[in-house]
Amino acid sequence: MGFVFSDQMLGTFVPIVVYWLYSGIYILLGSFENYRLHSKEDELEKNVVSKSTVVRGVLLQQTIQAVVAILLFKVTGNDGEVETAPKSWLTIIIQFIVAMLVLDTWQYFIHRYMHQNKFLYKHIHSHHHRLVVPFAFGALYNHPLEGLLLDTIGGALSFLVSGMSSRVSIFFFSFATIKTVDDHCGLWIPGNPFHVFFRNNSAYHDFHHQLYGKAVYNVDGQL
């Protein structure tokens, strides 16, 4: 008798596995200098936080996210074993779109305000900008409070508002994970669909992380 993972277990841990696997691909691609937006020397000289600290920070955030996800599935009644009634493709597409709009809107305004508010930027959001030259597995490196507010609560809201099932959440949060890793990968890969379909791609985020680029949302609130 085989062991069956519940959709809730997969919805909790698959995005975490995807995060590290997808980051690993970009680490390998980063050995090709023609793909890099900055040299390895720039990465070592400009970043003011060690990679081991980044790893610990990301693991802390993912632990918090996993705990919240398990609690959310319990509260919403999506904590059964395996769902057997598949939803229509139209329903799934609508839920994806709604979830994307909720998550993107939430993160945009919270992120913007953290740049406008001098106190929040100095004590919270500046942690994320210690990566002046971003790299893939640093995508979720930030202050724990920001991680809770921006990503964990934002993800919970997108799940609740869209009404998606735990099975659909596996794919939605895996996609969201791939997108945020891609945004911070520090590479420009020819033919990458994220560069084609999204304006806020890796080049955009790279500029935003530069000491001059963070003025996109500066502390005075000017664009």
Secondary structure by P-SEA (a helix, b strand, c coil): cbbbbcaaaaaccaaaaaaaaaaaaaaaaccccccccccaaaaaccccccaaaaaaaaaaaaaaaaaaaaaaaaaaccccccccccccaaaaaaaaaaaaaaaaaaaaaaaaaaaacccccccccccccccccccccccccccaaaaacccaaaaaaaaaaacccaaaaaaaaaaaaaaaaaaacccccccccccccccccaaaaaaaacccccccccccccc
